[in-house]
Amino acid sequence: MCGIVGFTGYAQAAPILLDGLSKLEYRGYDSAGLAVRDGEKETEIVKAKGRLKVLMEKTDDGMAMNGSCGIGHTRWATHGEPSETNAHPHASEDMSVVAVHNGIIENYQELREKLIKSGYRFYSQTDTEVAVKMIDYYDKKYNCGPVDALARTMMRVRGSYALAVMFRDYPGQIYVARKDSPMIIGVENGETYVASDVPAILKYTRNVYYIGNLEIACLEKGKVTFYNIDRDEIEKELTEIKWDAEAAEKAGFEHFMMKEIHEQPKAVADTLNAYVKEGRVDLSTVGLSVEEINKISQIYIVACGSAYHVGMTAQYVIEELAHVPVRVELASEFRYRDPLLDKNGLVIVISQSGETADSLAALREAKSKGVRTLAIVNVVGSTIAREADNVMYTLAGPEIAVATTKAYSTQLIAAYLLAVEFAAVRELIDETKAAELTAELLTLPDKISRILEDKERIQWFAAKFANAKDIFFIGRGIDYAISMEGSLKMKEISYVHSEAYAAGELKHGTISLVEDGTLVVGVVTQQKLYEKTLSNMVEVKSRGAYLMGLASYGHYSIEDTVNFTVYIPRTDERFAASLAIVPLQLMGYYVSVAKGLDVDKPRNLAKSVTVE
């Protein structure tokens, strides 16, 4: 979603803010703006609709704005159309309060009406302007300082937010407040930074504070003071971020997405090595005891988007190996039907960022019902990681492209490891079988690398179908779960309408959409379902479909049916998703490139969905 960057120190703020915002472009945005202050002088605000380069041109790359304290923002429209007027920062009428905001103020209409009755006027359609003027209202009414004004506003506002605020009477200071939306604060050499995500400030510091929910912080040069919502000062520990700025750069690749596709062997290997010790799965750092694993009666996997597709694969693998019933739930639907959860169940929440709003809400719903929660997340110290009872970190490193690749792959690995360990602990597989499965997992990084070596064939094929209007992905069992992720990759970055179907459901209506030349991708990695899926592919071919088959080496009879075949190395079929997804990631990427689209920042999408 939207991006926030703030700085107070000795250097010129605007170039630092623009640089930080450029590192957050992957989050998705439609406008951008800066507010910079030079000592006691009035705050200067510059905003622009469109890409960040427009704002850079208006400010001469920031050199036209003088001042060592400032805040910047990239906006993804929620309330109000994309426009310069609706862009952040927003300010009170007398410029005494200037702020940027991520999130959604749910009761903004009610607050807006209250403020209008108190004499306030509004120039934008945004909920953010309402928040700014609420802060101004309490600041003027009680005259007790920024922390008091923010705390009173937080108690009146419903929704999610990360706020960065500058007050006219407090030059050189930035005040921040947070509820649900992510925010990180960094300090280095007498200067202080704030951002909504790590890449924005990683160039300047790796020493950061994580501000908690319903907390406030005052940022000064090289100093941060934290408060709870009761205005009491609280202590925070400084944390060092381990990965460096180079990990967030393109390293010679044309796009972040292609770089991250190629980083999958390492990311998968790193995640495996974190939890496999001397050939055995070791989840001691996750914190689930043997007794707790044996006690689990039901698993609920809750996630959104690609993480939901990980859950779909995990359902097959966990049920087959560990014999634990698994239900996969969309996080956005989970809490709205008052789910009936077994007290001995385990809710697994999967999220790359650890800040996904719907997944966080689902986690809190599960905890409120007294059910144990386990988070599979990539970002250390994220909200979901902090609030879950147990956490299993994936080691994907920073993922910049909006369309996930290596985060998805490492989440799959986490699911496989859980399945093997649960099966071993519950004595459904013996030590020999557990060792065999673990050894096979350790071969996956090399097999992914082998697939990447043959990417030119997929590039050629993708170019043929760059102008496709509809693409269908079909499969059964785990192959259906793979198809769902392949279809999502295609539609989100290439803007081609694509759908995934359980192959056996085609004849129940969907086959009527197939016509001459329609591309149908059949995923067939599961031996026991191979012939049945192939029969479904013959059905669509007889109706004019052009068939691409995705199969494991050895299934060469598929070439008698399909027009084009992509093979993946053989592995235990339960782990096939880790290999089969790679050609589909490449296919989506190459179709997007062939169409001349913005691969890393597809329209209307954001990297981390931090509002419902």
N, C-alpha and C positions, 0 to 999 in steps of 0.2 A: 504494500500500500504506500501511502505518502511517505516522504522522507523528511527528517529533521536533522539539521546540523546547527550547533552553536559554538561560539568561541569567545573567550575573554582572556586577554594576555597583553603582550607587548608588541606583537606583529600586527600588520594590517589585517583586519578580520575578513574583508570581502573575498580576497583570493583564496583564503583557507576555506571559507564557506562554499564557494563555487567548486573547489576541488573536492570537498566532501560530498556535495550534492551529486557530482559526476559519478562518484563511487556508488551512489544509491539509485542511479537511473534504472537499473535492472528491476527495481520494485514496481515500476509503472507510474506514469504521471502524465498530466496534460497541461500544467502550467508551473511556474516557479517564481520565487521572489526572495529578496533579501531585506533585512532591516539592520542598519549599522549605525553606531553611535560613536562620536569623537568627544570623549570627556563629558563636559557639562553641556555641550551643544545638543540641539534637537536631533532626534532620531531621523535618519533618512531611509525611506522605503522605496524600493524599485521592484516592479513586478512585470512579468511577461507571460503571455499565453504561448503554448507550444513547447518545443524542445529547449533544453537548458542553454543551447548555443545562442538563442535569441536573447536571453537574459545576459549572457556573457558579452554579447555585442552592445547591449544597452549600457553596460557598466564598464566597458573597455577591459574585460576580463577581471573586473573588480577594482581596477586601479582608480576608477572615477569616484569611488566611495571611500572616504577617509574615516578611520576609526578603528579602535582595537577591541571593540566589543560588538557582537552581532549575532543574529539568528537567521537561518535560511530554511527554505522549504520547497519541496516538490509536491504538488497536489494531484491526487487522483479523485476526480469529482464524485461526491456523494450527494450533498445538498447544494443545488445550483449548478448550472451548466459550466463547462470549462470556459473561463474568460479572465481577463486581467483584473476585473473588479472582484471576482470571487477568489482569485488567487491569494495565497498567504504571502506575507504577514498581514494580519488585521490589526486595527488600532481603535482606541477610544477616540471620541470626537476631538478632544484636546491633546491627543497624542501622549497622554500620561501613562497609558498602558499599551504595549505592542506585543503581539504574541503570534506563535505558529502552533498548529495542533494536528495531531494524528488521531483518528478514531471517529466516533459518532456520538453526538449528544442527543439522546433519545427524546428527552423532554424539552427540546429547544423551543418549540412553539409556545409552550406554557411559559417558559422563562422570557421569551421575547415579548409576549403580551404584558408580563409584569414590568419589564423594563420600559416599554412604550408608555405605560401608565405613569412611570417615574420620570418621564421626559426624554428618554433616549430615542434617537432616530437611527435607522439602519440603512446602509448603502448597498449591502450584498444580500445574496440568498442563502448564505452559509450558516451552519450551526456554530462555526468557529467564532464568527463575529458576536454571537450571543454569549459565548463563553468569555470572550474578551471584555464585553461590557458588564457581565456579571462580576468579574474580578474588579473592574473599575468602580462599580456600584458599591461593593463592600469595602474597597479601599477608601473611598471618599466618605462613606457613612460612618465607619468605625475608626478610621485613621490610626490603625494599630499595626501597619506595616504589611509588606508583601506576603509573609507566611500566613498571617491571619486572614488576609483577603483570599488567598488561594484555598486555605482550609475551609472557609465558609462557602466558597464556590463549590468545592468538591462535595460538600455535604448536601448541596442543592441539585447538583447535576446528576442525571442518570445516564449511563452509557459507558463507553470506553474512551480513554484519552491518554495522550502523552502531550503535555503542554510545555513550551519554553517561552518565558515571559520576561520582558524588560520593562522596568518602571522608571519614569522620568526622574524621580527623586532619589534613585539609587544607581548612579552611573557606574559603569564597570562591572555590574552584577547581572547575572541571569538567574532567574528562578524557574525551576522545573517541577512538574507534578505528574503523577502517573497513576492510572488505573487500567489494568489489562493490556494496554498498548505498550510495545517494547520501548525501552530507553536505556542507554548506557552512557556513563560519564567517565572521561579520561583525564589524567593529570600528568604533566611532564614539564620540567624546567620552568616552573613558575607560571605555567599557562594551563588553562582548563578547557576541556572540550565536552560537548554533549552531542549525541547522535541517536537515531532510531535503529541503527545497525552498525556492527563493528567495522566493516570496510571503510566507512566514512572517516574514521579517525585513526585507522591502523598505521597510516603513514607517519603519524605524529607521536603516537604513544601506544604501548601495549599494557599500560597500568590503568586498570579501570575499576569503577564501582558499578554494581548493579543496584539501581534504585528499586525498592520494593513496591508492592501494590499499596495504593493510598498513602504514599509518602511524598514528601516535598524536599527539595534541595536548593541551597543557595550556592551558586557558582561564583567564585572570585578568582583573581589571578593565582593559580597554583593551589587553590584551597576549595574544599567542598564541605558544607555543613548540612547535615540531614535532619529532618523533622518528621514525626508521625502526624497524623491528621489532628491530633490533640495539641499540636504545636510544641510538643516536648522534643528536645534535641536527642538524637539517637546516634549510635556509633555504627560504622560500616567498615568492613575489611576490604583492603585493596586486593584485586585479583590480577594476575598476569595472564594475558592471552598468549597462547603458545604458538599459534601459526602466524606467519608474518605477511607483510604486504604483498610480497611477490606471488603468494598463493592466489591472490585476487586479480592478478594481471593475466593477459591473454597468452603470454609466453610464445608468441609467434603464430598462433592460430588466428584465423580470420574472425572467429566468433567464440565467445565464452562457451557456448553450448558444445561446439566441436572439441574444444579443449577439455571440457568436463566429461564428454563421452570417452575421450582417450585417457582420462585420469581414473576411469573405473577399475582397471586392474589393480592399481595401487590402493585406491580407496577400499576395495573389497579385501585386499590382502591386509591392510592396516586394521580393518574391523575384525577380521578373522584372528589376526595375531593378538588382538587385545583380549580375546576370550578363549583362545585355544593354547593350552600350556602342555608341553610334552605329549602332544598328540591327543589330548583329551579336552573336552569342553569344560571350561572353568568359569562359572558365573558368580564367583564369590564377590566380585565388585558390584554386582547387581543387587545382592543382598537378600535373595530368596533362599530360604533354608530348605533342606530336604523335607522337613516336616510340613512346611508351607506348600511346597510343590505337591506333595502327596495329598494334601487336604483340598486342593483345588478341584471343584466339581464342574465348573463351567468357565469358559473363556469368552469374553466379549471384546472384540477388536473394534475400536472406534477411530475413525480417521476421515479425511477429506481427500478428494482428487486422487493423485497417484498413490498416496499413502493408503487410501482405501483399496486400491488395486493390490497393493502389497498384502493387505489383510485378506483379500479374496484368495490369493495364492497360499498364504499362511494357513487358512482354514483347511485346505486339502491336506497340507503337509502335517500339521499338528494333529488333526483327527486321525490320520492314517498311522502316524508313528506313536503318538502319546495316548490315543483313545480318549481324549478329552473333548466333549462337545464344544464347538466353536460357533459363535454367531458374529457376523461382521456387520457393523452398523455405520451408516453415514452420520458423522458428528453433527451435521446441521439438523438432523431429524431426531437424534437420540433422546434428548431431554423433553421433547414436546409431546411425547405420548406417555409420560410417566412410566418409564421402563421398569419391568419387574426383574429385579436382579437377585440372584442367589447370594446369600450372605457368605457362602464359601467360594464364590466366584472370583475371577480376576479380570479386571478391566484393563486392557492394553491400549494405550493411546499412542498413536504414531503421528509424528509431526517433524518435518525437517527443521523448521525454525524454532519449535517449542513455544511459539506465540500464536498459533492459529486460533482465532477467536472461538469458533464452534467447538474445536477439540478441547480447548481449555474449559469451556462451559460444560462439556460432557464429563471431563475429569472431575470438576467440582460437584457435578450431579452425582457421580458414582461415590465420591467421598462422603457426600451428605447422607448417602444411604448405607454407609458403613462397609462398603466393598473395597477390597485392596486394589490399588492402582499401580500399574507399571507403565512408565513412559519410555518409548523408543524415540530418541531425539538426536539431532546433530549438533545443536548449539548448546555448549556448556553454560550453565547458569541461567538458561532461559526460564520463563515462568512455569511452563509445564514440567520442566526438569526439577525445579525447586519444589513444586507443590505435590508431585506424585510421591507415593510411598516408596517406590523403587524406581530406579532409572537405569536404562541401558543405552549408553552413548554409541552412536555410529561415528566412524572416523572418516567422514567424507571430505572434511575440510570445507572452506568457503565455497558455496555454490552460487554463482552470480546470474546465470541465465534463468529466465523465468521458468522455462520448461525443465523440470527436474530430470536428471539422468543418474548421476553418481549417488545422489541421496537416496533415490529409489532403490538402486542396486545394493547399497549398504543396509537399507531397511530390510530387504529380502534376506540378507545374510543374518541379521539379528533374529529374524523369524525362524530361519532354519536352525540356528544354534539353540534357540529356546525349544524347538520341537525335539531335537536330538537329546538335549539334557532332560527334558520332561520325560521322554520315553525311557531313558536310562534310569533315572531316579525311581520311576514307577515300575521298573523291572519288566518293561514290555519289550526291550531289546537287551541283549547281553553285552558285556564289555567288548567282545570281538566285533559285534555289529556296530556298536557306537563308534569304535575306532575306525571301522571301514567307512562309515558315513562321514566322520570328521575328516578322514584322509581325502575323501572325494571332494569335500568342500574346499580343502586347501589347493585343489587343482584348478578351481574356477578362475582365479586371476590369469593364469597362463592361457586358458581356453578363451577367455574374453579377448586377450591380446591377439590370438590367432584369428578371431572373427574380424577384428579391426584391420588386419593385414589385407583383407579381401574387400575393402569398402568400395573400391572403384566399380565393381560390378553393380553394387546397389546404387551408386551415383548414376551410372548409365541408365539403369532401369527407372529410377525416380524421374530423370529428365523426360522419359517417354510419357509419364503420367502427370507432369506438372500442371496440365490444364484439366485434369479430371474434375468432374463436378461431384461425384459421389464415390466413396470407397467403403467397402464392407470388410470387416475382419471377423473371421469365424473360428471357432474351436470348441472343444469339449473339455470339461474338467479344468485342470491347470491351464490348458491351452486357451480356454475361454477367458481366464483371468489375464493371461498374456495379451490376448486380443483387445481387452478393455484398455490396457495401458498403451498398446500400439495405436489404437484408434485415437486416444486422447492426444498422444504426441503429434499425430497427423493434423488433427483439427486445430490444436491450439497455436501451432506456429506456421502452418501453411494455409489456414483458412479454407481448407477443403472439407466439405461435409463428409464426415466419416462416422460409422457406427460399428459397434462390436455386438455380435450375437452368439449365443450358444447355438452351435451348428444344428442341433436337433430342433430348434425353434424356427428355423427358416420357413418350413412349410406351413407354419401357423400365421401366415400373413406377409412376412418380410420378403419372401421370394418374389412377390408381385412388383417389387421395386427394381429388380434386376432386368436389365435390357442389354442390347448389343453394345459391347465395349466396356461395360461396367467392371471396374477392377474389384476382384474379391481376393482377399489374402486369407489363405487357409493355414492355420497353425496346427501342426500335427507332430508333437513330440512325445505323446503318450501312446505306447505300444498297444495297450488294450483298447484304445479308442481310435486307433489309426484307420481301420477299415470303415468304421461308421462315419468318421469325419470325411474320409475320401468319397464315400457315397454321397454325402451332402454337397461336396465340391462338384461331383459329376452332375448333380441336379442343377446347380446354377450355371455350369458350363453349357448344358443343353439349352439354356435360355439366353445364351449369348454372352455370358460373363467371360472376362479375361482373367485367368487364374494365376496367382502367385502362390507357390507352396513354400512353407517354412518348416523344414524337417531336420531331424538328426541324421548325421552320416550313417549310411546303411539302409535307409528307407528309399532306395533308388527307384522303386516301382512307382513312386509318385510322379516321376517324369512322364509316365504314360498318360497322365491325366492333366497335369498343369502346363501352362505356357512358359513359366519361368520359375526356377527353384533356387532357394537359398538354403544352404546346409549349415548346421552348427555342430560343433564337436559333441560326441556322445558323453553323457554324464548320467548319474542317477536321475531318473525321470522326475523325481520330486524336486530336483534343483534346476530343472530345465529353464524356468523363467529367467534365471540369471544370465543365460546365454541367448535365449530366443529374443529377449527384448532389445538386444544391441542392434541387430539389423533393422528393427522397426524404428529405433531412435534415429539411426542413420537415414532411413528412408524419409521420415518426416523432415529431418534437417535438409536433405538434398532437394526435396520438393520445394521447401521454403526458399532455399537459395536460388533455385531455378526460376522462381517467380519474382525474385528481387525483393523479398520481404525482409523486415527487421527481425532476424532470427531470435536475438537475445531479448528483445522487448516487444513481443507481439501486442497488437492493439487490445485495449480494454482489459488486459490482464495485469496482475500484480504478483510479485514473488511470494510475499507472505500476506495472507488474507487475515488482517488483524481486526476486521469488523464483521459483524454477522450479516 
